[in-house]
Amino acid sequence: LADGWMRQKTFTQKTQALAETKKEMEAERTRVSQEREQYQSGLNQFLSQPEPQPPSEELFESDPLAYMKAKDDFRDLQAQRSQAQAELQRVQGERMRDANLQRQEYLQSESHKLVYLIPEWRDENVASKEKTAIREYGMSVGYSQEEMDSIGDSRAIALMRKSLLFDSMTQKG
């Protein structure tokens, strides 16, 4: 009895430590996401400023030295804008990768939940056949192929399966 209690206590402590670590990681993910948003906002603000104009030939005629300085400043601004544009694309790419990663994590989590909601799906053959039937059923009631492909919520899939089973039972009788 004491050994069981100690195992339970250890398990609870480890579970709580894992939950705390997960919470810290989520907080860090949120912080990084907010910093990235601010950075992207600054880049957008910089790029929304009017496009720099090259120095005029009149300036060259009146003050060649000022013309050369203005030309260097123009070239520097163009280079900065080009770098900012490349950086903006990089940041947007990172945000897309993060969003895709979060979507994949969500889909994986929902996939694991399906096995608990639909225990029969532990058998891959049954799961495969029923998933195909659910897809066809969904399209027969008005969902598009894209909509069926984008369903990720395990509850929606389980509900659609129940609806399919109900309809197939009532049509037989």
Secondary structure as UniProt FT lines:
FT   HELIX           2..48
FT   HELIX           57..62
FT   HELIX           64..117
FT   HELIX           119..122
FT   HELIX           124..140
FT   TURN            141..142
FT   HELIX           145..150
FT   HELIX           154..172
//
